[in-house]
Amino acid sequence: MTRTIDLNADMGESFGAWSLGNDAALLDIVTSANIACGFHAGDPDVMATTMKLAVEKGVGIGAHPGFPDLRGFGRYRMHLPLDQLGNAVRYQLGAAQAMAKVAGGCVRHLKLHGALANMCAENADMAQACYIAALEVDPELIIMVLAGTQQQKVVEELGTAFAAEIFADRAYNDDATLVDRSLKGAVIHDAELAAARMVKMVSEGAIVAESGKRIATRIDTICMHGDTPEAVEIARAVRVALGVAGIAAKAFPYE
């Protein structure tokens, strides 16, 4: 039986006259799209355009909420009271649902963005506040989590559907969190290196940290950041390398 894995990319991150990424090209390669909801990036017009393209190409749509941080692209750490954090997630998910419906699709999953995601990978209380808020809006929502972190622990405890994610273009710490972007080597730009790492991790069922440590984990989906200059090249190389290894790209949930 052919093994399968989902490929996802963060997108819809342009804003007004400012353009970022090549969403159309990525949507020809990936099977899931995490679409910005206007807090860290994106706007109603960008959301509408990206949702429409995703529907046309048969790509699964996900809401990608972040901190209210357009200036810092959602990568500045913010400390919001948990009730405010929950409301921010509900608000962004609601916007995504509306735009997806008009585009002829629906929001199938939710994935936290940037600093919000990284903080929730470390802090179970924050992750729980975000996920409960999202599930109150849609109990059938699939939560995409950073594999092996507090995010995964929380969804397992909640008993909700989830997809465990690893990153093609990011380096890992020994606790399965991502190496801080301010550090050298945190972001991987070499497409062939990224592809080889993904084949290794998926085949072994483990995250391989920068130290060489292997962290056994469930792996359902691989992410390529849409704002990385080499995003399309990396996505294409990963998909080809996985295919050669007998691992097919297919949107979750798997049949």
Buried (B, 14 or more C-beta within 10 A) or exposed (E): EEEBBBBBBBBBBBBEEEEBBBBEBBBEBBBBBBBBBBBBBBBEEBBBBBBBBBBEBEBBBBBBBBBBBBEBBBBEEBEBEBEEBBBBBBBBBBBBBBBBEEBEBBBBBBBBBBBBBBBBBBBBEBBBBBBBBBBEBBEEBBBBBBBBBBBBBBBEEBEBBBBBBBBBBBBBBEBBBBBEEEEEEBBBEBBEBBBBBBBBBBBEEBBBBEEEBBBEBBBBBBBBBBBBEBBBBBBBBBBBBBEEBEBEBBBBEEE
